[in-house]
Amino acid sequence: MLNINYYFGTGGFYALWIVLLGTDLKCIFDDKRSLEEIYKDHWNISGVDTWKKTEICPINHKDSDVQFFCNPESDTWKNQHTGKRVVIYTDVQTHFKLAHAKHAGPWIDKTNPPDMLNPVLKPYNDIKSEHWPEVTTYDQLLSLEDYQKQELELRTPLKICGNLFETFAYVNSVKWNNQNIYYHYKNQIDIDQADICCNLLDIVKTNGNCLLKPLGYSTNQKCINFTDHYKKLHRGLI
């Protein structure tokens, strides 16, 4: 059994279909059509802004070879006693850029975008000295003295990046394997306990081979064609 774990926007469905197209492992859908027909409908996507409209999610049935977990919580992770635990991730900047484009995670509600400013300002307000200025906008945060920015990086999870979006992503990250990843990869699950960890960008770069090889398979023409389609849908994003 294979347990695929990922968080919003990091290519969980892409990884799932690489496995289904590149191995003899099967999963169960609440759909009686053939795998080819399900694939055709799921990936009939005109662009990332309509990403979720064609999603066909598998059922985590006990007889399925592949279990699929989006946004796993700690109990979900701990209860994966059977088979290999696979984690799909990417760096937090790419992660949040994809989530924003696909209206996933914090951006799932198009009419009510997330408050990105307050989580960014909070670390500053938590440690600021009396002589430090009051900060209520991101431009004011950018205008801080270098020594203040350095102290923030040393004492808080805040790193002031080029814009509010990038900084919001950084605040929601942890350092792992020399890169910053979404913090739930460490506080909801433990990526270090995974049997297989694959960066979405590496899966795309290898046409799925870096995910398939640890499973005893290698990429094939179906995976290559699928990856070409996936890259076209994500032009400018990955």
C-alpha positions in Angstrom: 0.0 0.0 0.0 1.1 3.5 -0.8 0.0 6.5 1.3 0.4 9.8 -0.6 0.4 12.9 1.7 0.5 16.5 0.5 -0.7 20.0 1.4 -2.8 22.2 -0.8 -1.2 23.3 -4.1 1.9 21.1 -4.0 0.9 18.7 -6.8 -0.8 15.8 -4.9 -3.0 14.9 -7.8 -0.1 15.1 -10.3 1.8 12.7 -8.1 -1.2 10.4 -7.8 -1.6 10.2 -11.5 2.1 9.6 -12.1 1.7 6.6 -9.8 -1.4 5.4 -11.6 0.1 5.8 -15.1 3.5 4.6 -14.2 2.8 1.5 -12.0 0.4 -1.3 -11.7 -0.9 0.1 -8.4 -4.6 0.9 -8.3 -6.9 3.2 -6.4 -10.7 3.3 -6.1 -12.9 6.1 -7.4 -16.6 6.6 -6.8 -16.9 6.4 -10.5 -17.6 3.3 -12.6 -15.8 4.6 -15.7 -12.5 3.3 -16.9 -9.3 4.9 -15.6 -8.7 6.4 -19.0 -12.0 8.1 -19.0 -11.5 9.4 -15.4 -8.1 10.7 -16.4 -9.5 12.5 -19.5 -12.2 14.3 -17.5 -10.0 15.1 -14.5 -7.2 16.7 -16.5 -9.6 18.5 -19.0 -8.4 21.8 -17.4 -8.3 25.0 -19.4 -6.2 26.9 -16.8 -5.1 27.0 -13.2 -7.9 29.4 -12.2 -10.4 26.6 -13.0 -8.3 23.9 -11.4 -10.7 22.4 -8.9 -13.7 22.3 -11.2 -12.7 18.9 -12.8 -11.2 17.3 -9.7 -12.1 13.6 -9.2 -10.9 12.4 -5.8 -10.2 8.7 -5.0 -11.8 6.9 -2.1 -9.5 5.7 0.6 -10.9 2.2 0.6 -9.2 -0.6 2.5 -8.8 -2.6 -0.7 -7.1 0.3 -2.6 -3.4 0.0 -3.3 -3.1 3.8 -3.0 -4.4 6.0 -0.2 -4.6 9.7 -0.8 -4.4 12.4 1.9 -4.7 16.1 1.2 -3.8 18.3 4.2 -3.2 15.4 6.6 -3.6 16.1 10.3 -1.4 14.5 12.9 -3.8 11.6 13.6 -4.1 10.9 9.9 -0.3 10.6 9.7 0.0 8.5 12.8 -2.6 6.1 11.6 -0.8 5.2 8.4 0.5 1.9 9.8 0.4 -0.1 6.6 2.6 0.4 3.5 4.9 3.3 2.6 4.3 6.9 3.6 5.0 9.2 0.7 5.2 13.0 1.1 4.9 15.4 -1.8 6.2 18.9 -1.1 8.0 21.9 -2.6 9.6 25.1 -1.3 7.1 27.4 0.4 7.4 30.2 -2.2 6.5 27.9 -5.0 3.9 26.2 -2.8 2.0 29.4 -2.0 2.4 30.7 -5.5 0.7 27.6 -6.8 -2.0 27.7 -4.1 -2.8 31.3 -4.9 -3.1 30.6 -8.6 -5.3 27.5 -8.0 -7.5 29.1 -5.3 -6.4 26.5 -2.8 -5.5 26.6 0.9 -5.7 30.1 2.3 -7.0 31.3 -1.1 -9.8 28.8 -1.6 -12.4 31.5 -1.0 -12.1 33.9 -3.8 -14.4 36.4 -2.3 -12.6 36.5 1.1 -8.8 36.5 0.6 -6.6 35.8 3.6 -5.3 38.4 6.0 -1.6 38.4 5.1 -0.6 41.6 6.8 -1.4 40.8 10.5 0.5 37.5 10.7 3.5 39.3 9.2 3.3 42.3 11.6 2.7 40.1 14.7 6.4 39.0 15.1 7.5 42.6 14.9 5.1 43.8 17.5 6.0 40.8 19.8 9.6 41.8 20.1 9.9 45.5 19.2 11.8 47.7 21.6 10.2 50.9 22.9 12.3 53.1 20.6 11.3 51.1 17.5 8.6 52.7 15.3 5.0 51.7 15.2 4.4 49.7 12.1 1.0 49.3 10.5 1.8 48.7 6.8 4.1 46.5 4.9 6.0 49.5 3.4 6.8 50.6 6.9 8.2 47.1 7.6 10.3 47.3 4.5 11.7 50.7 5.7 13.1 49.4 9.0 16.8 49.7 9.7 19.0 46.8 8.7 19.8 46.0 12.4 16.1 45.8 13.1 15.5 43.4 10.2 18.4 41.3 11.3 17.1 41.1 14.9 13.7 40.0 13.6 15.3 37.2 11.6 17.3 36.1 14.6 14.4 36.2 17.2 11.3 35.5 15.2 10.0 33.3 12.2 9.9 36.6 10.2 12.1 37.3 7.3 11.2 40.5 5.4 11.2 39.6 1.7 10.5 41.6 -1.4 6.8 41.8 -1.0 4.0 40.9 1.4 3.1 37.7 -0.3 6.6 36.3 -0.1 6.9 37.3 3.5 3.6 35.7 4.4 4.8 32.5 2.8 8.0 32.7 4.8 6.2 33.3 8.1 4.3 30.1 7.5 7.4 28.0 6.9 10.0 26.0 8.6 13.6 25.2 7.6 14.1 21.7 6.3 16.7 20.1 4.1 18.3 23.6 3.4 15.0 25.1 2.2 11.8 26.6 3.6 8.7 24.4 3.4 5.2 24.9 4.7 5.3 24.4 8.5 2.6 21.7 8.6 5.1 19.3 7.1 6.7 19.4 10.5 4.0 20.1 13.0 1.1 18.1 11.6 3.1 15.3 10.0 6.8 14.6 10.3 8.4 14.7 6.9 11.5 13.1 8.4 9.5 9.9 9.1 8.4 9.5 5.5 9.6 6.5 3.5 9.7 8.6 0.3 9.9 12.4 0.0 9.6 14.0 -3.4 9.8 17.7 -4.3 7.1 18.5 -6.9 9.7 20.3 -9.0 11.9 17.2 -9.1 9.0 15.0 -10.1 8.2 17.3 -13.0 11.8 17.6 -14.0 12.2 13.8 -14.2 8.8 13.1 -15.7 7.9 11.3 -12.6 10.9 9.1 -12.3 12.1 10.3 -9.0 8.8 9.2 -7.5 8.5 6.0 -9.4 12.1 4.7 -8.9 11.8 4.2 -5.2 8.7 2.1 -5.9 10.6 -0.1 -8.3 9.3 1.4 -11.5 10.5 3.9 -14.1 8.8 6.6 -16.1 7.1 5.7 -19.3 5.6 7.5 -22.3 2.2 8.1 -20.5 4.0 9.8 -17.7 6.0 11.9 -20.1 2.9 13.0 -22.0 1.1 13.7 -18.8 4.0 15.8 -17.5 4.1 17.8 -20.7 0.4 18.6 -20.2 1.0 19.5 -16.6 3.8 21.9 -17.4 1.7 23.6 -20.0 -1.0 24.2 -17.5 1.6 25.6 -15.1 3.5 27.8 -17.5 5.1 30.7 -15.6 4.5 29.0 -12.2 6.9 26.1 -12.1 
